[in-house]
């Protein structure tokens, strides 16, 4: 029996199946921790920077999850992290400035 002319194989080369039923699928929607990171960071503007700390933590967690799972929301997580860091730094600068002002303007009367 002669061999087929396609390199010795009876079938054409296999290009791959476009649908792999065993591959994990991308979770639908946007990562909820990324949304929460952005909301908490923006809430830090109203509530003196305290929720921004939670926004920073949620932003880091959401960035890791979106990279691992392929879910949408990486940009939201980065924005939540960046806004949270800026707000926390501004609040720390404000507190340090107020401490400096109060400590330098002592009004002791020496009679």
DRENMAR-911072 format. One record per residue: x, y, z of N, C-alpha, C in turn; residue in one letter; residue number from 1. Coordinates in pm, whole numbers, plus 50000, padded with zeros to 5 digits. Atoms other than C-alpha are relative to their C-alpha. Example, Ala and Ser with C-alpha at 12.3 -4.5 7.8 and 13.67 -1.06 7.14 Angstrom:
BEGIN
<sedren n_east="50089" n_north="49881" n_up="50000" ca_east="51230" ca_north="49550" ca_up="50780" c_east="50090" c_north="50120" c_up="50000" residu="A" num="1"/>
<sedren n_east="49918" n_north="49881" n_up="49994" ca_east="51367" ca_north="49894" ca_up="50714" c_east="49923" c_north="50109" c_up="50073" residu="S" num="2"/>
// end
This chain:
BEGIN
<sedren n_east="50085" n_north="49883" n_up="50000" ca_east="50000" ca_north="50000" ca_up="50000" c_east="50090" c_north="50123" c_up="50000" residu="X" num="1"/>
<sedren n_east="49917" n_north="49880" n_up="50006" ca_east="50154" ca_north="50334" ca_up="49900" c_east="49957" c_north="50102" c_up="50106" residu="X" num="2"/>
<sedren n_east="50027" n_north="49896" n_up="49901" ca_east="50183" ca_north="50618" ca_up="50148" c_east="49939" c_north="50123" c_up="49932" residu="X" num="3"/>
<sedren n_east="50056" n_north="49878" n_up="50059" ca_east="49980" ca_north="50937" ca_up="50093" c_east="50109" c_north="50105" c_up="49980" residu="X" num="4"/>
<sedren n_east="49895" n_north="49903" n_up="50031" ca_east="50175" ca_north="51232" ca_up="49949" c_east="50018" c_north="50109" c_up="50106" residu="X" num="5"/>
<sedren n_east="49989" n_north="49890" n_up="49904" ca_east="50126" ca_north="51457" ca_up="50257" c_east="50096" c_north="49965" c_up="50114" residu="X" num="6"/>
<sedren n_east="49899" n_north="50023" n_up="49897" ca_east="50441" ca_north="51356" ca_up="50444" c_east="49982" c_north="49870" c_up="50074" residu="X" num="7"/>
<sedren n_east="50014" n_north="50129" n_up="49936" ca_east="50328" ca_north="51007" ca_up="50535" c_east="49882" c_north="49990" c_up="50095" residu="X" num="8"/>
<sedren n_east="50113" n_north="50005" n_up="49909" ca_east="50022" ca_north="51097" ca_up="50739" c_east="49871" c_north="50000" c_up="49920" residu="X" num="9"/>
<sedren n_east="50123" n_north="50007" n_up="50080" ca_east="49672" ca_north="51009" ca_up="50618" c_east="49907" c_north="50119" c_up="50018" residu="X" num="10"/>
<sedren n_east="50087" n_north="49886" n_up="49975" ca_east="49517" ca_north="51324" ca_up="50761" c_east="50078" c_north="50130" c_up="49987" residu="X" num="11"/>
<sedren n_east="49928" n_north="49872" n_up="50007" ca_east="49599" ca_north="51692" ca_up="50708" c_east="50044" c_north="50042" c_up="50141" residu="X" num="12"/>
<sedren n_east="49954" n_north="49959" n_up="49867" ca_east="49788" ca_north="51862" ca_up="50991" c_east="49889" c_north="50065" c_up="50080" residu="X" num="13"/>
<sedren n_east="50105" n_north="49951" n_up="49909" ca_east="49575" ca_north="51950" ca_up="51290" c_east="50037" c_north="50140" c_up="50047" residu="X" num="14"/>
<sedren n_east="49972" n_north="49861" n_up="49966" ca_east="49554" ca_north="52327" ca_up="51347" c_east="49960" c_north="50035" c_up="50142" residu="X" num="15"/>
<sedren n_east="50043" n_north="49971" n_up="49864" ca_east="49397" ca_north="52309" ca_up="51692" c_east="49853" c_north="50035" c_up="50005" residu="X" num="16"/>
<sedren n_east="50143" n_north="49974" n_up="49984" ca_east="49046" ca_north="52331" ca_up="51819" c_east="49982" c_north="50139" c_up="50057" residu="X" num="17"/>
<sedren n_east="50018" n_north="49866" n_up="49945" ca_east="48922" ca_north="52688" ca_up="51873" c_east="49934" c_north="50000" c_up="50137" residu="X" num="18"/>
<sedren n_east="50065" n_north="50006" n_up="49869" ca_east="48721" ca_north="52575" ca_up="52176" c_east="50058" c_north="49883" c_up="50077" residu="X" num="19"/>
<sedren n_east="49944" n_north="50104" n_up="49914" ca_east="48896" ca_north="52384" ca_up="52452" c_east="49910" c_north="49989" c_up="50122" residu="X" num="20"/>
<sedren n_east="50095" n_north="50009" n_up="49888" ca_east="48635" ca_north="52255" ca_up="52700" c_east="50068" c_north="49985" c_up="50136" residu="X" num="21"/>
<sedren n_east="49932" n_north="50021" n_up="49873" ca_east="48899" ca_north="52187" ca_up="52965" c_east="50078" c_north="50121" c_up="50048" residu="X" num="22"/>
<sedren n_east="49930" n_north="49878" n_up="49962" ca_east="49059" ca_north="52531" ca_up="52967" c_east="49909" c_north="50083" c_up="50090" residu="X" num="23"/>
<sedren n_east="50086" n_north="49915" n_up="49915" ca_east="48935" ca_north="52753" ca_up="53253" c_east="49961" c_north="50128" c_up="49926" residu="X" num="24"/>
<sedren n_east="50051" n_north="49883" n_up="50069" ca_east="48720" ca_north="53031" ca_up="53119" c_east="50024" c_north="50126" c_up="50082" residu="X" num="25"/>
<sedren n_east="49985" n_north="49869" n_up="49934" ca_east="48761" ca_north="53400" ca_up="53199" c_east="49872" c_north="50030" c_up="50077" residu="X" num="26"/>
<sedren n_east="50121" n_north="49967" n_up="49924" ca_east="48524" ca_north="53499" ca_up="53479" c_east="49930" c_north="50121" c_up="49939" residu="X" num="27"/>
<sedren n_east="50072" n_north="49888" n_up="50062" ca_east="48251" ca_north="53731" ca_up="53353" c_east="50000" c_north="50125" c_up="50087" residu="X" num="28"/>
<sedren n_east="50015" n_north="49873" n_up="49928" ca_east="48232" ca_north="54097" ca_up="53447" c_east="50130" c_north="50058" c_up="50051" residu="X" num="29"/>
<sedren n_east="49887" n_north="49927" n_up="49943" ca_east="48458" ca_north="54333" ca_up="53633" c_east="50023" c_north="49952" c_up="50143" residu="X" num="30"/>
<sedren n_east="49965" n_north="50044" n_up="49866" ca_east="48640" ca_north="54236" ca_up="53949" c_east="49939" c_north="50095" c_up="50102" residu="X" num="31"/>
<sedren n_east="50069" n_north="49917" n_up="49902" ca_east="48437" ca_north="54360" ca_up="54244" c_east="50097" c_north="50066" c_up="50098" residu="X" num="32"/>
<sedren n_east="49902" n_north="49938" n_up="49910" ca_east="48745" ca_north="54424" ca_up="54457" c_east="50065" c_north="50122" c_up="49935" residu="X" num="33"/>
<sedren n_east="49945" n_north="49884" n_up="50070" ca_east="48876" ca_north="54661" ca_up="54190" c_east="49903" c_north="50118" c_up="50010" residu="X" num="34"/>
<sedren n_east="50100" n_north="49894" n_up="49985" ca_east="48551" ca_north="54858" ca_up="54201" c_east="50001" c_north="50053" c_up="50143" residu="X" num="35"/>
<sedren n_east="49998" n_north="49959" n_up="49859" ca_east="48562" ca_north="54861" ca_up="54582" c_east="50126" c_north="50080" c_up="50032" residu="X" num="36"/>
<sedren n_east="49876" n_north="49925" n_up="49977" ca_east="48924" ca_north="54983" ca_up="54574" c_east="49985" c_north="50144" c_up="49954" residu="X" num="37"/>
<sedren n_east="50019" n_north="49865" n_up="50051" ca_east="48831" ca_north="55282" ca_up="54360" c_east="49901" c_north="50078" c_up="50086" residu="X" num="38"/>
<sedren n_east="50101" n_north="49932" n_up="49919" ca_east="48522" ca_north="55364" ca_up="54569" c_east="50057" c_north="50036" c_up="50137" residu="X" num="39"/>
<sedren n_east="49940" n_north="49971" n_up="49868" ca_east="48712" ca_north="55337" ca_up="54900" c_east="50104" c_north="50111" c_up="49991" residu="X" num="40"/>
<sedren n_east="49899" n_north="49895" n_up="50014" ca_east="48995" ca_north="55552" ca_up="54771" c_east="49937" c_north="50136" c_up="49982" residu="X" num="41"/>
<sedren n_east="50070" n_north="49872" n_up="50018" ca_east="48756" ca_north="55823" ca_up="54657" c_east="49924" c_north="50041" c_up="50125" residu="X" num="42"/>
<sedren n_east="50067" n_north="49967" n_up="49875" ca_east="48566" ca_north="55801" ca_up="54985" c_east="50097" c_north="50058" c_up="50102" residu="X" num="43"/>
<sedren n_east="49899" n_north="49942" n_up="49912" ca_east="48892" ca_north="55892" ca_up="55155" c_east="50007" c_north="50150" c_up="49991" residu="X" num="44"/>
<sedren n_east="50006" n_north="49854" n_up="50011" ca_east="48847" ca_north="56245" ca_up="55023" c_east="49899" c_north="50058" c_up="50097" residu="X" num="45"/>
<sedren n_east="50108" n_north="49951" n_up="49914" ca_east="48529" ca_north="56282" ca_up="55229" c_east="50026" c_north="49966" c_up="50146" residu="X" num="46"/>
<sedren n_east="49986" n_north="50048" n_up="49862" ca_east="48624" ca_north="56081" ca_up="55539" c_east="50144" c_north="50004" c_up="50050" residu="X" num="47"/>
<sedren n_east="49867" n_north="49971" n_up="49945" ca_east="48972" ca_north="56219" ca_up="55613" c_east="50105" c_north="49893" c_up="49972" residu="X" num="48"/>
<sedren n_east="49896" n_north="50091" n_up="50042" ca_east="49172" ca_north="55953" ca_up="55431" c_east="49997" c_north="49860" c_up="50057" residu="X" num="49"/>
<sedren n_east="50000" n_north="50133" n_up="49939" ca_east="49084" ca_north="55652" ca_up="55645" c_east="49954" c_north="49890" c_up="49904" residu="X" num="50"/>
<sedren n_east="50037" n_north="50107" n_up="50095" ca_east="48896" ca_north="55455" ca_up="55374" c_east="50104" c_north="49979" c_up="49890" residu="X" num="51"/>
<sedren n_east="49898" n_north="50015" n_up="50103" ca_east="49189" ca_north="55515" ca_up="55140" c_east="50098" c_north="49889" c_up="50034" residu="X" num="52"/>
<sedren n_east="49913" n_north="50111" n_up="49960" ca_east="49393" ca_north="55267" ca_up="55340" c_east="49939" c_north="49868" c_up="49955" residu="X" num="53"/>
<sedren n_east="50069" n_north="50120" n_up="50051" ca_east="49132" ca_north="55001" ca_up="55262" c_east="50005" c_north="49996" c_up="49848" residu="X" num="54"/>
<sedren n_east="49992" n_north="49995" n_up="50146" ca_east="49138" ca_north="55118" ca_up="54900" c_east="50135" c_north="49953" c_up="49949" residu="X" num="55"/>
<sedren n_east="49867" n_north="50045" n_up="50039" ca_east="49513" ca_north="55060" ca_up="54882" c_east="50010" c_north="49847" c_up="50010" residu="X" num="56"/>
<sedren n_east="49994" n_north="50144" n_up="49979" ca_east="49481" ca_north="54709" ca_up="55023" c_east="49915" c_north="49927" c_up="49896" residu="X" num="57"/>
<sedren n_east="50087" n_north="50063" n_up="50100" ca_east="49187" ca_north="54621" ca_up="54796" c_east="50058" c_north="50014" c_up="49859" residu="X" num="58"/>
<sedren n_east="49939" n_north="49982" n_up="50132" ca_east="49372" ca_north="54764" ca_up="54495" c_east="50109" c_north="49898" c_up="49974" residu="X" num="59"/>
<sedren n_east="49893" n_north="50098" n_up="50017" ca_east="49671" ca_north="54538" ca_up="54552" c_east="49942" c_north="49861" c_up="49981" residu="X" num="60"/>
<sedren n_east="50063" n_north="50132" n_up="50013" ca_east="49451" ca_north="54232" ca_up="54600" c_east="49932" c_north="49986" c_up="49864" residu="X" num="61"/>
<sedren n_east="50070" n_north="50006" n_up="50129" ca_east="49244" ca_north="54316" ca_up="54291" c_east="50096" c_north="49991" c_up="49883" residu="X" num="62"/>
<sedren n_east="49901" n_north="50010" n_up="50107" ca_east="49552" ca_north="54366" ca_up="54075" c_east="50052" c_north="49857" c_up="49987" residu="X" num="63"/>
<sedren n_east="49953" n_north="50139" n_up="50004" ca_east="49676" ca_north="54020" ca_up="54170" c_east="49893" c_north="49907" c_up="49944" residu="X" num="64"/>
<sedren n_east="50108" n_north="50087" n_up="50048" ca_east="49336" ca_north="53860" ca_up="54108" c_east="49976" c_north="50018" c_up="49851" residu="X" num="65"/>
<sedren n_east="50027" n_north="49979" n_up="50142" ca_east="49287" ca_north="54022" ca_up="53769" c_east="50114" c_north="49944" c_up="49914" residu="X" num="66"/>
<sedren n_east="49890" n_north="50062" n_up="50076" ca_east="49632" ca_north="53909" ca_up="53655" c_east="49986" c_north="49848" c_up="49999" residu="X" num="67"/>
<sedren n_east="50008" n_north="50145" n_up="49988" ca_east="49570" ca_north="53555" ca_up="53778" c_east="49882" c_north="49944" c_up="49923" residu="X" num="68"/>
<sedren n_east="50120" n_north="50055" n_up="50061" ca_east="49216" ca_north="53508" ca_up="53649" c_east="49971" c_north="50055" c_up="49861" residu="X" num="69"/>
<sedren n_east="50029" n_north="49940" n_up="50129" ca_east="49216" ca_north="53737" ca_up="53344" c_east="49872" c_north="50080" c_up="49999" residu="X" num="70"/>
<sedren n_east="50124" n_north="49925" n_up="49988" ca_east="48907" ca_north="53916" ca_up="53470" c_east="50025" c_north="50149" c_up="49973" residu="X" num="71"/>
<sedren n_east="49989" n_north="49856" n_up="50024" ca_east="48839" ca_north="54279" ca_up="53378" c_east="50014" c_north="50076" c_up="50131" residu="X" num="72"/>
<sedren n_east="49991" n_north="49914" n_up="49882" ca_east="48918" ca_north="54561" ca_up="53620" c_east="50140" c_north="50033" c_up="50045" residu="X" num="73"/>
<sedren n_east="49863" n_north="49970" n_up="49958" ca_east="49296" ca_north="54587" ca_up="53628" c_east="50023" c_north="50151" c_up="50007" residu="X" num="74"/>
<sedren n_east="49985" n_north="49854" n_up="50000" ca_east="49280" ca_north="54957" ca_up="53540" c_east="49932" c_north="50066" c_up="50118" residu="X" num="75"/>
<sedren n_east="50069" n_north="49948" n_up="49882" ca_east="49026" ca_north="55023" ca_up="53813" c_east="50083" c_north="49976" c_up="50126" residu="X" num="76"/>
<sedren n_east="49919" n_north="50032" n_up="49883" ca_east="49252" ca_north="54849" ca_up="54064" c_east="50122" c_north="50092" c_up="50008" residu="X" num="77"/>
<sedren n_east="49884" n_north="49909" n_up="50001" ca_east="49552" ca_north="55059" ca_up="53957" c_east="49957" c_north="50141" c_up="50039" residu="X" num="78"/>
<sedren n_east="50050" n_north="49866" n_up="49966" ca_east="49345" ca_north="55378" ca_up="53977" c_east="49966" c_north="50009" c_up="50148" residu="X" num="79"/>
<sedren n_east="50031" n_north="50001" n_up="49857" ca_east="49216" ca_north="55284" ca_up="54323" c_east="50125" c_north="50003" c_up="50085" residu="X" num="80"/>
<sedren n_east="49873" n_north="50000" n_up="49927" ca_east="49569" ca_north="55211" ca_up="54441" c_east="50069" c_north="50136" c_up="49992" residu="X" num="81"/>
<sedren n_east="49931" n_north="49871" n_up="50017" ca_east="49713" ca_north="55533" ca_up="54298" c_east="49929" c_north="50112" c_up="50075" residu="X" num="82"/>
<sedren n_east="50076" n_north="49896" n_up="49931" ca_east="49435" ca_north="55756" ca_up="54430" c_east="50011" c_north="49982" c_up="50151" residu="X" num="83"/>
<sedren n_east="49987" n_north="50026" n_up="49856" ca_east="49453" ca_north="55588" ca_up="54771" c_east="50134" c_north="50043" c_up="50054" residu="X" num="84"/>
<sedren n_east="49865" n_north="49961" n_up="49956" ca_east="49828" ca_north="55640" ca_up="54796" c_east="50013" c_north="50151" c_up="50004" residu="X" num="85"/>
<sedren n_east="49991" n_north="49853" n_up="50004" ca_east="49801" ca_north="56006" ca_up="54694" c_east="49925" c_north="50062" c_up="50117" residu="X" num="86"/>
<sedren n_east="50081" n_north="49944" n_up="49892" ca_east="49526" ca_north="56075" ca_up="54948" c_east="50066" c_north="49975" c_up="50136" residu="X" num="87"/>
<sedren n_east="49934" n_north="50030" n_up="49873" ca_east="49711" ca_north="55899" ca_up="55232" c_east="50124" c_north="50087" c_up="50018" residu="X" num="88"/>
<sedren n_east="49880" n_north="49915" n_up="49990" ca_east="50033" ca_north="56088" ca_up="55154" c_east="49961" c_north="50145" c_up="50029" residu="X" num="89"/>
<sedren n_east="50045" n_north="49863" n_up="49974" ca_east="49847" ca_north="56420" ca_up="55141" c_east="49949" c_north="50017" c_up="50143" residu="X" num="90"/>
<sedren n_east="50048" n_north="49990" n_up="49862" ca_east="49679" ca_north="56348" ca_up="55473" c_east="50115" c_north="49996" c_up="50099" residu="X" num="91"/>
<sedren n_east="49883" n_north="50003" n_up="49911" ca_east="50013" ca_north="56261" ca_up="55635" c_east="50077" c_north="50131" c_up="49995" residu="X" num="92"/>
<sedren n_east="49933" n_north="49870" n_up="50011" ca_east="50168" ca_north="56581" ca_up="55502" c_east="49920" c_north="50106" c_up="50075" residu="X" num="93"/>
<sedren n_east="50087" n_north="49905" n_up="49930" ca_east="49869" ca_north="56777" ca_up="55637" c_east="50016" c_north="49987" c_up="50152" residu="X" num="94"/>
<sedren n_east="49985" n_north="50022" n_up="49855" ca_east="49900" ca_north="56619" ca_up="55983" c_east="50138" c_north="50047" c_up="50046" residu="X" num="95"/>
<sedren n_east="49866" n_north="49955" n_up="49962" ca_east="50277" ca_north="56681" ca_up="55991" c_east="50009" c_north="50152" c_up="49999" residu="X" num="96"/>
<sedren n_east="50001" n_north="49854" n_up="50006" ca_east="50222" ca_north="57044" ca_up="55888" c_east="49926" c_north="50059" c_up="50119" residu="X" num="97"/>
<sedren n_east="50077" n_north="49950" n_up="49886" ca_east="49958" ca_north="57096" ca_up="56158" c_east="50076" c_north="49981" c_up="50130" residu="X" num="98"/>
<sedren n_east="49919" n_north="50022" n_up="49880" ca_east="50185" ca_north="56943" ca_up="56423" c_east="50113" c_north="50102" c_up="50006" residu="X" num="99"/>
<sedren n_east="49894" n_north="49901" n_up="50005" ca_east="50465" ca_north="57174" ca_up="56311" c_east="49947" c_north="50138" c_up="50037" residu="X" num="100"/>
<sedren n_east="50059" n_north="49869" n_up="49971" ca_east="50237" ca_north="57482" ca_up="56325" c_east="49965" c_north="50011" c_up="50148" residu="X" num="101"/>
<sedren n_east="50040" n_north="49995" n_up="49859" ca_east="50102" ca_north="57397" ca_up="56670" c_east="50124" c_north="50002" c_up="50090" residu="X" num="102"/>
<sedren n_east="49882" n_north="50004" n_up="49914" ca_east="50446" ca_north="57319" ca_up="56812" c_east="50085" c_north="50127" c_up="49988" residu="X" num="103"/>
<sedren n_east="49918" n_north="49881" n_up="50016" ca_east="50609" ca_north="57632" ca_up="56671" c_east="49931" c_north="50128" c_up="50049" residu="X" num="104"/>
<sedren n_east="50071" n_north="49879" n_up="49956" ca_east="50341" ca_north="57877" ca_up="56781" c_east="49953" c_north="49984" c_up="50144" residu="X" num="105"/>
<sedren n_east="50036" n_north="50012" n_up="49859" ca_east="50351" ca_north="57830" ca_up="57153" c_east="49978" c_north="50139" c_up="50057" residu="X" num="106"/>
<sedren n_east="50033" n_north="49868" n_up="49946" ca_east="50191" ca_north="58116" ca_up="57337" c_east="50008" c_north="49997" c_up="50153" residu="X" num="107"/>
<sedren n_east="49980" n_north="49995" n_up="49855" ca_east="50338" ca_north="58098" ca_up="57686" c_east="50027" c_north="50143" c_up="50042" residu="X" num="108"/>
<sedren n_east="49979" n_north="49866" n_up="49945" ca_east="50319" ca_north="58417" ca_up="57887" c_east="50088" c_north="49988" c_up="50124" residu="X" num="109"/>
<sedren n_east="49910" n_north="50002" n_up="49887" ca_east="50613" ca_north="58460" ca_up="58120" c_east="49989" c_north="50134" c_up="50075" residu="X" num="110"/>
<sedren n_east="50016" n_north="49878" n_up="49922" ca_east="50514" ca_north="58717" ca_up="58384" c_east="50092" c_north="50001" c_up="50117" residu="X" num="111"/>
// end
